[in-house]
């Protein structure tokens, strides 16, 4: 069962369903619950250890993504307090202009990071950036993020 759940095809299918829900305000609570529970299932199945530094956080985030789709998740840059990453999946929200839906959908990734001692902010979203990838910042929990402007607030 675990091997099947970790497949990129299953991840993409789930992403399409959650994106459909995220685009509709009346499903906000369901989207929140579904993304949170999906992240909890991932944590339960993979049992990641809390990360000691920001580079380890990014590595853990990547390890929690589908093993057969690792090329879609890339580390762009590592600084003293931040790791910048990219997601190169074709998001169902691409070009929709709906960065709020993206924010709802990315609750999944934020919950994963919370479980291992980090925080994640979407800086650029395929939904409204015109780019074929999303750009994220990962920092340790408790570190200020007010210098990072989330895509849904631009």
MOWOSUL-V259922 format. One record per residue. N is the residue number from 1. PSI is psi in radians with two decimals (NA if undefined). Layout:
((N:PSI) (N:PSI))
This chain:
((1:-0.78) (2:-0.78) (3:-0.71) (4:-0.78) (5:-0.48) (6:0.02) (7:2.50) (8:-0.65) (9:-0.70) (10:-0.73) (11:-0.82) (12:-0.73) (13:-0.81) (14:-0.72) (15:-0.74) (16:-0.74) (17:-0.82) (18:-0.61) (19:-0.70) (20:-0.81) (21:-0.75) (22:-0.49) (23:-0.15) (24:1.98) (25:-0.63) (26:-0.24) (27:0.28) (28:-0.84) (29:-0.70) (30:-0.73) (31:-0.80) (32:-0.83) (33:-0.79) (34:-0.73) (35:-0.67) (36:-0.80) (37:-0.60) (38:-0.74) (39:-0.73) (40:-0.67) (41:-0.76) (42:-0.81) (43:-0.78) (44:-0.76) (45:-0.63) (46:-0.32) (47:0.99) (48:2.65) (49:2.57) (50:2.43) (51:2.51) (52:-0.46) (53:3.04) (54:-0.60) (55:-0.69) (56:-0.60) (57:-0.82) (58:-0.70) (59:-0.75) (60:-0.76) (61:-0.81) (62:-0.69) (63:-0.41) (64:-0.06) (65:2.86) (66:2.24) (67:-0.58) (68:0.18) (69:0.39) (70:-0.50) (71:-0.28) (72:-0.19) (73:2.01) (74:2.52) (75:2.16) (76:-0.80) (77:2.50) (78:2.16) (79:-3.06) (80:-0.63) (81:-0.04) (82:2.46) (83:2.24) (84:2.24) (85:2.93) (86:2.55) (87:2.10) (88:0.37) (89:2.67) (90:1.78) (91:2.43) (92:-0.25) (93:-0.04) (94:2.22) (95:0.07) (96:-0.35) (97:0.09) (98:1.34) (99:-0.40) (100:-0.72) (101:-0.69) (102:-0.79) (103:-0.74) (104:-0.78) (105:-0.69) (106:0.04) (107:-0.60) (108:-0.93) (109:-0.67) (110:-0.71) (111:-0.68) (112:-0.82) (113:-0.69) (114:-0.69) (115:-0.37) (116:0.23) (117:0.45) (118:-3.13) (119:2.60) (120:2.36) (121:2.28) (122:2.06) (123:-0.67) (124:2.29) (125:2.44) (126:-0.40) (127:-0.59) (128:0.04) (129:-0.35) (130:0.01) (131:2.71) (132:0.37) (133:2.87) (134:2.62) (135:2.27) (136:2.76) (137:2.40) (138:2.27) (139:2.85) (140:2.63) (141:2.45) (142:-0.25) (143:2.40) (144:2.47) (145:0.22) (146:-0.19) (147:-0.14) (148:2.20) (149:1.97) (150:2.54) (151:-0.61) (152:-0.09) (153:0.07) (154:NA))
